[in-house]
Amino acid sequence: MFQTEIFQLTYQSLILILVLSGPPIIISMVFGLVVAIFQAATQIQEQTLSFTVKLFAVILTLMLLGGWLSSQLVQFANNIFKNFPSWNL
């Protein structure tokens, strides 16, 4: 019984990691593609341009979605601590 609960919590935590890391990664990819197209069109070969734009985009995304991301994480932790006494060790 305890082993199935561990597998279920592991599965839920991996899904949560994918959900929480998805928005910053997607935003970084989109802005990286836009900057790459801009650099190819204008023949600007500045390497720090794409890094800087992606950094600010990810920071802005984390600022905007930080409340939702942290509430998902707190909800998962509360679920673990709430169900902990009912597990048969």
N, CA, C and O atoms as CSV, one atom per row, in Angstrom:
chain,resi,resn,atom,element,x,y,z
A,1,MET,N,N,0.829,-1.193,0.000
A,1,MET,CA,C,0.000,0.000,0.000
A,1,MET,C,C,0.871,1.254,0.000
A,1,MET,O,O,0.604,2.194,-0.748
A,2,PHE,N,N,1.902,1.273,0.827
A,2,PHE,CA,C,2.764,2.445,0.919
A,2,PHE,C,C,3.532,2.676,-0.371
A,2,PHE,O,O,3.784,3.820,-0.748
A,3,GLN,N,N,3.908,1.597,-1.051
A,3,GLN,CA,C,4.673,1.718,-2.291
A,3,GLN,C,C,3.834,2.373,-3.390
A,3,GLN,O,O,4.355,3.183,-4.156
A,4,THR,N,N,2.563,2.040,-3.479
A,4,THR,CA,C,1.708,2.662,-4.500
A,4,THR,C,C,1.513,4.153,-4.219
A,4,THR,O,O,1.424,4.954,-5.149
A,5,GLU,N,N,1.447,4.521,-2.949
A,5,GLU,CA,C,1.312,5.932,-2.604
A,5,GLU,C,C,2.568,6.704,-2.973
A,5,GLU,O,O,2.484,7.848,-3.420
A,6,ILE,N,N,3.728,6.093,-2.792
A,6,ILE,CA,C,4.981,6.750,-3.193
A,6,ILE,C,C,5.025,6.931,-4.709
A,6,ILE,O,O,5.430,7.986,-5.197
A,7,PHE,N,N,4.612,5.910,-5.448
A,7,PHE,CA,C,4.585,6.034,-6.903
A,7,PHE,C,C,3.603,7.117,-7.350
A,7,PHE,O,O,3.885,7.868,-8.284
A,8,GLN,N,N,2.461,7.195,-6.688
A,8,GLN,CA,C,1.470,8.211,-7.031
A,8,GLN,C,C,1.994,9.616,-6.723
A,8,GLN,O,O,1.811,10.530,-7.528
A,9,LEU,N,N,2.638,9.797,-5.575
A,9,LEU,CA,C,3.198,11.107,-5.235
A,9,LEU,C,C,4.346,11.487,-6.163
A,9,LEU,O,O,4.502,12.657,-6.512
A,10,THR,N,N,5.148,10.504,-6.563
A,10,THR,CA,C,6.226,10.778,-7.510
A,10,THR,C,C,5.667,11.216,-8.841
A,10,THR,O,O,6.171,12.162,-9.447
A,11,TYR,N,N,4.628,10.539,-9.307
A,11,TYR,CA,C,3.985,10.913,-10.568
A,11,TYR,C,C,3.401,12.322,-10.481
A,11,TYR,O,O,3.580,13.127,-11.395
A,12,GLN,N,N,2.703,12.620,-9.385
A,12,GLN,CA,C,2.113,13.948,-9.212
A,12,GLN,C,C,3.186,15.031,-9.141
A,12,GLN,O,O,3.000,16.122,-9.681
A,13,SER,N,N,4.301,14.741,-8.483
A,13,SER,CA,C,5.364,15.745,-8.377
A,13,SER,C,C,6.028,15.989,-9.731
A,13,SER,O,O,6.376,17.127,-10.045
A,14,LEU,N,N,6.208,14.950,-10.532
A,14,LEU,CA,C,6.794,15.146,-11.861
A,14,LEU,C,C,5.861,15.938,-12.776
A,14,LEU,O,O,6.316,16.781,-13.549
A,15,ILE,N,N,4.573,15.671,-12.690
A,15,ILE,CA,C,3.598,16.459,-13.463
A,15,ILE,C,C,3.607,17.914,-12.998
A,15,ILE,O,O,3.535,18.833,-13.814
A,16,LEU,N,N,3.697,18.116,-11.685
A,16,LEU,CA,C,3.750,19.478,-11.148
A,16,LEU,C,C,4.996,20.208,-11.625
A,16,LEU,O,O,4.934,21.397,-11.939
A,17,ILE,N,N,6.118,19.518,-11.681
A,17,ILE,CA,C,7.347,20.140,-12.191
A,17,ILE,C,C,7.173,20.563,-13.639
A,17,ILE,O,O,7.604,21.650,-14.024
A,18,LEU,N,N,6.546,19.715,-14.444
A,18,LEU,CA,C,6.305,20.072,-15.847
A,18,LEU,C,C,5.374,21.273,-15.971
A,18,LEU,O,O,5.600,22.158,-16.796
A,19,VAL,N,N,4.335,21.300,-15.156
A,19,VAL,CA,C,3.376,22.415,-15.211
A,19,VAL,C,C,4.017,23.718,-14.748
A,19,VAL,O,O,3.792,24.768,-15.348
A,20,LEU,N,N,4.819,23.657,-13.679
A,20,LEU,CA,C,5.429,24.870,-13.137
A,20,LEU,C,C,6.563,25.401,-14.012
A,20,LEU,O,O,6.767,26.613,-14.088
A,21,SER,N,N,7.291,24.521,-14.664
A,21,SER,CA,C,8.401,24.983,-15.502
A,21,SER,C,C,7.968,25.281,-16.930
A,21,SER,O,O,8.746,25.843,-17.702
A,22,GLY,N,N,6.758,24.920,-17.293
A,22,GLY,CA,C,6.291,25.121,-18.658
A,22,GLY,C,C,6.220,26.572,-19.112
A,22,GLY,O,O,6.809,26.909,-20.140
A,23,PRO,N,N,5.522,27.446,-18.387
A,23,PRO,CA,C,5.400,28.835,-18.862
A,23,PRO,C,C,6.731,29.568,-19.062
A,23,PRO,O,O,6.903,30.200,-20.104
A,24,PRO,N,N,7.683,29.516,-18.116
A,24,PRO,CA,C,8.954,30.207,-18.392
A,24,PRO,C,C,9.727,29.618,-19.566
A,24,PRO,O,O,10.359,30.354,-20.324
A,25,ILE,N,N,9.680,28.313,-19.721
A,25,ILE,CA,C,10.400,27.691,-20.836
A,25,ILE,C,C,9.768,28.064,-22.162
A,25,ILE,O,O,10.476,28.365,-23.123
A,26,ILE,N,N,8.450,28.050,-22.228
A,26,ILE,CA,C,7.755,28.402,-23.478
A,26,ILE,C,C,8.000,29.860,-23.834
A,26,ILE,O,O,8.263,30.181,-24.993
A,27,ILE,N,N,7.916,30.751,-22.839
A,27,ILE,CA,C,8.184,32.172,-23.089
A,27,ILE,C,C,9.618,32.373,-23.556
A,27,ILE,O,O,9.866,33.160,-24.470
A,28,SER,N,N,10.559,31.674,-22.943
A,28,SER,CA,C,11.958,31.789,-23.347
A,28,SER,C,C,12.163,31.316,-24.784
A,28,SER,O,O,12.911,31.932,-25.543
A,29,MET,N,N,11.503,30.232,-25.152
A,29,MET,CA,C,11.631,29.731,-26.527
A,29,MET,C,C,11.027,30.698,-27.531
A,29,MET,O,O,11.607,30.932,-28.591
A,30,VAL,N,N,9.872,31.261,-27.212
A,30,VAL,CA,C,9.216,32.191,-28.137
A,30,VAL,C,C,10.054,33.442,-28.333
A,30,VAL,O,O,10.274,33.879,-29.463
A,31,PHE,N,N,10.522,34.020,-27.228
A,31,PHE,CA,C,11.330,35.232,-27.350
A,31,PHE,C,C,12.684,34.951,-28.003
A,31,PHE,O,O,13.207,35.794,-28.732
A,32,GLY,N,N,13.250,33.779,-27.747
A,32,GLY,CA,C,14.483,33.405,-28.412
A,32,GLY,C,C,14.305,33.284,-29.917
A,32,GLY,O,O,15.169,33.703,-30.687
A,33,LEU,N,N,13.181,32.708,-30.335
A,33,LEU,CA,C,12.894,32.594,-31.769
A,33,LEU,C,C,12.677,33.957,-32.408
A,33,LEU,O,O,13.154,34.213,-33.513
A,34,VAL,N,N,11.957,34.832,-31.713
A,34,VAL,CA,C,11.719,36.181,-32.248
A,34,VAL,C,C,13.029,36.946,-32.391
A,34,VAL,O,O,13.257,37.595,-33.412
A,35,VAL,N,N,13.884,36.878,-31.389
A,35,VAL,CA,C,15.169,37.574,-31.437
A,35,VAL,C,C,16.060,36.967,-32.522
A,35,VAL,O,O,16.774,37.695,-33.211
A,36,ALA,N,N,16.026,35.648,-32.678
A,36,ALA,CA,C,16.832,35.000,-33.713
A,36,ALA,C,C,16.385,35.437,-35.108
A,36,ALA,O,O,17.219,35.677,-35.981
A,37,ILE,N,N,15.088,35.538,-35.316
A,37,ILE,CA,C,14.580,36.009,-36.613
A,37,ILE,C,C,14.973,37.461,-36.831
A,37,ILE,O,O,15.367,37.841,-37.933
A,38,PHE,N,N,14.867,38.280,-35.780
A,38,PHE,CA,C,15.271,39.677,-35.886
A,38,PHE,C,C,16.757,39.793,-36.205
A,38,PHE,O,O,17.149,40.603,-37.046
A,39,GLN,N,N,17.588,38.987,-35.537
A,39,GLN,CA,C,19.024,39.040,-35.797
A,39,GLN,C,C,19.357,38.554,-37.197
A,39,GLN,O,O,20.272,39.079,-37.831
A,40,ALA,N,N,18.637,37.572,-37.682
A,40,ALA,CA,C,18.894,37.083,-39.036
A,40,ALA,C,C,18.467,38.108,-40.079
A,40,ALA,O,O,19.115,38.258,-41.114
A,41,ALA,N,N,17.374,38.813,-39.800
A,41,ALA,CA,C,16.881,39.793,-40.769
A,41,ALA,C,C,17.767,41.037,-40.809
A,41,ALA,O,O,17.959,41.624,-41.874
A,42,THR,N,N,18.303,41.440,-39.670
A,42,THR,CA,C,19.111,42.667,-39.626
A,42,THR,C,C,20.610,42.393,-39.645
A,42,THR,O,O,21.407,43.331,-39.683
A,43,GLN,N,N,20.997,41.143,-39.620
A,43,GLN,CA,C,22.386,40.715,-39.609
A,43,GLN,C,C,23.166,41.267,-38.413
A,43,GLN,O,O,24.359,41.555,-38.510
A,44,ILE,N,N,22.472,41.403,-37.297
A,44,ILE,CA,C,23.118,41.782,-36.039
A,44,ILE,C,C,23.631,40.503,-35.394
A,44,ILE,O,O,22.864,39.561,-35.197
A,45,GLN,N,N,24.892,40.457,-35.070
A,45,GLN,CA,C,25.490,39.246,-34.512
A,45,GLN,C,C,25.867,39.415,-33.046
A,45,GLN,O,O,26.877,38.872,-32.598
A,46,GLU,N,N,25.076,40.152,-32.310
A,46,GLU,CA,C,25.322,40.365,-30.887
A,46,GLU,C,C,24.796,39.154,-30.106
A,46,GLU,O,O,23.602,38.860,-30.140
A,47,GLN,N,N,25.683,38.466,-29.413
A,47,GLN,CA,C,25.294,37.240,-28.732
A,47,GLN,C,C,24.549,37.491,-27.425
A,47,GLN,O,O,23.759,36.649,-26.998
A,48,THR,N,N,24.780,38.610,-26.799
A,48,THR,CA,C,24.113,38.882,-25.526
A,48,THR,C,C,22.693,39.404,-25.717
A,48,THR,O,O,21.933,39.473,-24.752
A,49,LEU,N,N,22.324,39.770,-26.932
A,49,LEU,CA,C,20.988,40.310,-27.187
A,49,LEU,C,C,19.914,39.274,-26.884
A,49,LEU,O,O,18.940,39.580,-26.197
A,50,SER,N,N,20.073,38.069,-27.380
A,50,SER,CA,C,19.041,37.057,-27.147
A,50,SER,C,C,18.993,36.658,-25.670
A,50,SER,O,O,17.915,36.425,-25.123
A,51,PHE,N,N,20.148,36.579,-25.034
A,51,PHE,CA,C,20.177,36.225,-23.612
A,51,PHE,C,C,19.463,37.277,-22.773
A,51,PHE,O,O,18.682,36.937,-21.884
A,52,THR,N,N,19.722,38.536,-23.045
A,52,THR,CA,C,19.127,39.619,-22.263
A,52,THR,C,C,17.618,39.662,-22.430
A,52,THR,O,O,16.885,39.811,-21.452
A,53,VAL,N,N,17.154,39.535,-23.656
A,53,VAL,CA,C,15.711,39.578,-23.915
A,53,VAL,C,C,15.018,38.390,-23.241
A,53,VAL,O,O,13.971,38.551,-22.614
A,54,LYS,N,N,15.602,37.205,-23.374
A,54,LYS,CA,C,15.001,36.029,-22.745
A,54,LYS,C,C,15.021,36.134,-21.227
A,54,LYS,O,O,14.071,35.714,-20.567
A,55,LEU,N,N,16.088,36.690,-20.666
A,55,LEU,CA,C,16.175,36.850,-19.215
A,55,LEU,C,C,15.069,37.750,-18.695
A,55,LEU,O,O,14.392,37.409,-17.725
A,56,PHE,N,N,14.881,38.903,-19.339
A,56,PHE,CA,C,13.818,39.812,-18.901
A,56,PHE,C,C,12.439,39.221,-19.123
A,56,PHE,O,O,11.540,39.441,-18.311
A,57,ALA,N,N,12.249,38.476,-20.203
A,57,ALA,CA,C,10.952,37.848,-20.457
A,57,ALA,C,C,10.633,36.796,-19.403
A,57,ALA,O,O,9.495,36.708,-18.942
A,58,VAL,N,N,11.618,36.004,-19.020
A,58,VAL,CA,C,11.392,34.974,-18.005
A,58,VAL,C,C,11.151,35.609,-16.644
A,58,VAL,O,O,10.288,35.150,-15.896
A,59,ILE,N,N,11.893,36.652,-16.311
A,59,ILE,CA,C,11.673,37.344,-15.033
A,59,ILE,C,C,10.275,37.942,-14.981
A,59,ILE,O,O,9.597,37.840,-13.958
A,60,LEU,N,N,9.840,38.560,-16.060
A,60,LEU,CA,C,8.490,39.120,-16.114
A,60,LEU,C,C,7.432,38.025,-16.001
A,60,LEU,O,O,6.418,38.205,-15.327
A,61,THR,N,N,7.665,36.900,-16.657
A,61,THR,CA,C,6.733,35.780,-16.565
A,61,THR,C,C,6.643,35.261,-15.141
A,61,THR,O,O,5.550,34.987,-14.645
A,62,LEU,N,N,7.779,35.126,-14.484
A,62,LEU,CA,C,7.767,34.653,-13.101
A,62,LEU,C,C,7.111,35.660,-12.164
A,62,LEU,O,O,6.466,35.271,-11.190
A,63,MET,N,N,7.269,36.948,-12.449
A,63,MET,CA,C,6.602,37.959,-11.626
A,63,MET,C,C,5.089,37.911,-11.814
A,63,MET,O,O,4.335,38.044,-10.850
A,64,LEU,N,N,4.649,37.720,-13.054
A,64,LEU,CA,C,3.215,37.698,-13.321
A,64,LEU,C,C,2.544,36.409,-12.849
A,64,LEU,O,O,1.430,36.438,-12.326
A,65,LEU,N,N,3.220,35.290,-13.035
A,65,LEU,CA,C,2.633,34.002,-12.679
A,65,LEU,C,C,3.124,33.463,-11.342
A,65,LEU,O,O,2.795,32.335,-10.975
A,66,GLY,N,N,3.900,34.245,-10.614
A,66,GLY,CA,C,4.483,33.769,-9.362
A,66,GLY,C,C,3.449,33.354,-8.330
A,66,GLY,O,O,3.637,32.359,-7.630
A,67,GLY,N,N,2.378,34.089,-8.230
A,67,GLY,CA,C,1.337,33.743,-7.260
A,67,GLY,C,C,0.683,32.412,-7.577
A,67,GLY,O,O,0.467,31.586,-6.689
A,68,TRP,N,N,0.369,32.210,-8.848
A,68,TRP,CA,C,-0.248,30.951,-9.252
A,68,TRP,C,C,0.722,29.781,-9.091
A,68,TRP,O,O,0.343,28.710,-8.617
A,69,LEU,N,N,1.977,29.997,-9.490
A,69,LEU,CA,C,2.977,28.933,-9.372
A,69,LEU,C,C,3.188,28.538,-7.913
A,69,LEU,O,O,3.243,27.352,-7.588
A,70,SER,N,N,3.306,29.525,-7.044
A,70,SER,CA,C,3.527,29.219,-5.631
A,70,SER,C,C,2.290,28.597,-4.987
A,70,SER,O,O,2.418,27.751,-4.103
A,71,SER,N,N,1.095,29.003,-5.415
A,71,SER,CA,C,-0.114,28.393,-4.848
A,71,SER,C,C,-0.225,26.924,-5.246
A,71,SER,O,O,-0.687,26.107,-4.449
A,72,GLN,N,N,0.187,26.578,-6.455
A,72,GLN,CA,C,0.186,25.177,-6.868
A,72,GLN,C,C,1.165,24.361,-6.019
A,72,GLN,O,O,0.863,23.241,-5.606
A,73,LEU,N,N,2.320,24.930,-5.770
A,73,LEU,CA,C,3.338,24.240,-4.978
A,73,LEU,C,C,2.897,24.080,-3.523
A,73,LEU,O,O,3.106,23.024,-2.927
A,74,VAL,N,N,2.291,25.119,-2.949
A,74,VAL,CA,C,1.807,25.059,-1.570
A,74,VAL,C,C,0.652,24.078,-1.450
A,74,VAL,O,O,0.548,23.362,-0.454
A,75,GLN,N,N,-0.212,24.040,-2.450
A,75,GLN,CA,C,-1.324,23.099,-2.439
A,75,GLN,C,C,-0.821,21.655,-2.468
A,75,GLN,O,O,-1.362,20.798,-1.768
A,76,PHE,N,N,0.195,21.384,-3.261
A,76,PHE,CA,C,0.774,20.044,-3.312
A,76,PHE,C,C,1.419,19.675,-1.973
A,76,PHE,O,O,1.257,18.553,-1.492
A,77,ALA,N,N,2.141,20.611,-1.379
A,77,ALA,CA,C,2.771,20.348,-0.085
A,77,ALA,C,C,1.725,20.132,1.003
A,77,ALA,O,O,1.879,19.247,1.845
A,78,ASN,N,N,0.671,20.928,0.991
A,78,ASN,CA,C,-0.405,20.737,1.975
A,78,ASN,C,C,-1.061,19.376,1.814
A,78,ASN,O,O,-1.413,18.732,2.802
A,79,ASN,N,N,-1.226,18.938,0.581
A,79,ASN,CA,C,-1.813,17.626,0.327
A,79,ASN,C,C,-0.923,16.520,0.901
A,79,ASN,O,O,-1.426,15.555,1.477
A,80,ILE,N,N,0.375,16.656,0.748
A,80,ILE,CA,C,1.294,15.655,1.290
A,80,ILE,C,C,1.225,15.646,2.815
A,80,ILE,O,O,1.112,14.579,3.419
A,81,PHE,N,N,1.291,16.818,3.442
A,81,PHE,CA,C,1.290,16.873,4.906
A,81,PHE,C,C,-0.059,16.485,5.503
A,81,PHE,O,O,-0.117,15.941,6.605
A,82,LYS,N,N,-1.145,16.764,4.780
A,82,LYS,CA,C,-2.461,16.410,5.277
A,82,LYS,C,C,-2.674,14.897,5.249
A,82,LYS,O,O,-3.292,14.342,6.158
A,83,ASN,N,N,-2.173,14.235,4.224
A,83,ASN,CA,C,-2.379,12.793,4.083
A,83,ASN,C,C,-1.290,11.961,4.746
A,83,ASN,O,O,-1.399,10.736,4.787
A,84,PHE,N,N,-0.262,12.582,5.255
A,84,PHE,CA,C,0.843,11.840,5.865
A,84,PHE,C,C,0.433,10.966,7.042
A,84,PHE,O,O,0.898,9.829,7.128
A,85,PRO,N,N,-0.416,11.439,7.953
A,85,PRO,CA,C,-0.784,10.569,9.098
A,85,PRO,C,C,-1.578,9.332,8.681
A,85,PRO,O,O,-1.586,8.346,9.418
A,86,SER,N,N,-2.236,9.349,7.542
A,86,SER,CA,C,-3.073,8.213,7.140
A,86,SER,C,C,-2.272,7.117,6.442
A,86,SER,O,O,-2.814,6.046,6.171
A,87,TRP,N,N,-0.985,7.360,6.143
A,87,TRP,CA,C,-0.176,6.344,5.469
A,87,TRP,C,C,0.231,5.269,6.460
A,87,TRP,O,O,0.575,5.552,7.608
A,88,ASN,N,N,0.186,4.063,6.005
A,88,ASN,CA,C,0.607,2.922,6.837
A,88,ASN,C,C,2.088,2.662,6.582
A,88,ASN,O,O,2.462,2.143,5.530
A,89,LEU,N,N,2.905,3.014,7.523
A,89,LEU,CA,C,4.349,2.806,7.365
A,89,LEU,C,C,4.676,1.430,7.749
A,89,LEU,O,O,5.840,1.033,7.693
